[in-house]
Amino acid sequence: MSRRIMSDPVLLDIDEGVATITLNRPDNRNALSEEMSNAIVDAVDEVEDSDEARCLVVTGKEGTFCAGGDVNSMVELMSGTAELHEAVEGIQHDTSRAIQRVAEFHLPTIAKVDGTAYGAGANLAIAADVTLASADAQISFGFRQVGLAIDTGTSYLLPRQVGASKAKELVFTGELLDAEEAGELGLFNHVYEEDFEEQVEEFIEPIATGPTVALRTSKKLIEQGFNASLKDALDNEAAAQAAVFATDDHVEGANAFMEGRKPEFEGK
């Protein structure tokens, strides 16, 4: 067991295989300032360097997931000496990099959404492999509300979740979806009506104690399969499986199956 705490605006905890990144600006609804976005990237980098983490959880402090880009920071930057387009590009670069870092992380990732995920915060939520929500969760891709076009990966992430037509509707209207509606659309994998923390822990436990190499390999294969032919997918799977066969966890899994017991995977 280990524990690492980074100073504001992001907390990082690694405990029993679960690395948890907590957005820690509740007074500003965990909005993605330049500082926070860079801190998310730093935290993911630290998790990647850790030999203890087996999955990654992203969540927000005190009942809010993430209110999106920090509008106050945008106003301050745009009122400075930098050209408008330079200020916008700087904001987008940092925020987009944080979301991309989570989306492309090699381990299984889980977004734990309690409260609102808005704009860029909504993209951060659906950038994870699995998105778990409380009954109080809400999500919106409401860039239009502040007179902006979509950014931070909406055009890539949202249509893959709900299809192009529904993605356009959500963007055009800026509709704020409650947890039930978002769950029905597939934006949230699970919505927990009660005992949110306990049910999230129950969901994460088999991932954090699972065959880590096999799970991260499966994640990569699914992502490759989106744009692959069936033959290429089969070839990729065969090559990957040959490598996974050599892991200690495969040996343990096979032995446990033959012996009729629960496997005890060590993540290697």
Secondary structure, 3 states (H helix, E strand, C coil): CCCCCCCCCEEEEEECCEEEEEECCHHHCCCECHHHHHHHHHHHHHHHHCCCCCEEEEEECCCCCECCECHHHHHHHHCCCCCHHHHHHHHHHHHHHHHHHHHCCCCCEEEEECCEEECHHHHHHHHCCEEEEECCCEEECCHHHHCCCCCCCHHHHHHHHHCHHHHHHHHHHCCCEEHHHHHHHCCCCEEECCCHHHHHHHHHHHHHCCCHHHHHHHHHHHHHHCCCCHHHHHHHHHHHHHHHCCCHHHHHHHHHHHHCCCCCCCCC
